[in-house]
Amino acid sequence: MLATAARVADAFKVRFTPHVVTARQAGRAIGEEALDRPSEVITLGAQRTRRTAHLSFARTTRFLLDHPPLRAP
């Protein structure tokens, strides 16, 4: 999955810095990482090989849409 993300970033001529974090709540961890780093875009990807992976992805996406990691100017 990281290799695919690197190819997409390269196609758009943007810098790609992979960072893997282990957390109990993926959405919250992704949002915190985006705030801690100079992030402009969050890109999510998932493999739909198992039903549980699909449900986990949907929950993470929903959390990030409901709680966007934005800082007020």
N, C-alpha and C positions, 0 to 999 in steps of 0.2 A: 504494500500500500504506500509506503514512503517513496519507493522508486517511482510510482505513478504520480505522486504529488510533486516530486522533483521535476518530472518531465512536463507537467502542466505549468509549473512555475517558469521553467525554461522557455516554454512556448510563449508565455506572456512577458518574458524578459524581466522577471522580478526575482529578488533574492529569496531563496528557500533555506530556512534553518530548521531542521527537524529537532524536536525536543519531546522526548517521551516521559510522561509522568504517570506514576501509579497513584490512583485515588479511589475512594469509595464512591464518590459522586462525580462522574465524568464531566457533566455540564458545568458544575461549579469550578472544577479544576481548570477546565479550558478557559472559562471566563477570567479566573484569577491570573492565569499565565498570560492572557492577552493584555491585561492591565499592567502586569509586571514587566512586559517587554514592549518595545515600540511597535505594536501590531496595528495594521490598518485593515487586515482582512483575516477572517477565520474561515478555513475551508475544511469541511467535514467529509469523510468518505467512509463507506462501509461495504463489507462483503456480505451478500445475502445468502450465506451457505446454511445457516440454521435459523429457525424461527426466533430463538432467544436473541441472537445477534441483531435481527431486524427490530425487535421490540426495544432493545437497549439503545439502538441508534435513534429510534423515534423519540424515546424519552429524553435523550441528550439534546437532540435538535429542538424539541419543544421547550426544554429548560432555557436554552440559549435564546430562543425567540421571545420567551416571556420575561427573561432577565438579561437583557443585552449588557455586555460589559463596557459601558460608556462612561467617560468622565465628563462632567459638565465643565464648560469653559469658564 
